[in-house]
């Protein structure tokens, strides 16, 4: 089945530094990648949608200059949290799909970010 | 109003019990519906899609009522391994992203 590899699975960083999270689709071409954030006891909230080769579309309230998304190839998308602050501590998870009817969505295993 | 609303629970049920979760969605033109399962600190995993005609997969039955904008999940003969958070998920019209409910926490007790 379709697999999306996400890493790191967890990261602790100092306030003010940047963190890059990678998602790779291992056995299919991900034309669209979604990035979600989940705070404790809350639902997954869509941050942005990226289509390969295009600029990401950010949801309202998500700062595009803070959360940099790159989707330069059909198998790799990255999310960089720039100048991280403690309030950015969360569970970040990607989801990939292919442009085909009923293809479905495959999630990465998530990255738990803690900013200290 | 949230796109998807669920009762967060928690539901604590004994092994073997039958439990039902409900969910409502706000956009009547929503096009696809799913139930996902999420274990603690893990990614969501697709449990089943939900069709208007209703569908069943073993002990799990999903129903969709478009008129009431309501989705349900029934779990029969609960197992300890069913303990998880169940997420109601909807695809909005004209888009291919997913809207997640906050999830309903289920704990099956021995």
Interface residues (C-beta under 8 A of the other chain):
Chain A: X32 X34 X36 X41 X42 X43 X44 X45 X46 X49 X91 X93 X95 X97 X104 X105 X107 X108 X109 X110 X112
Chain B: X4 X8 X41 X42 X43 X44 X45 X46 X87 X96 X97 X98 X99 X100 X101 X102 X103
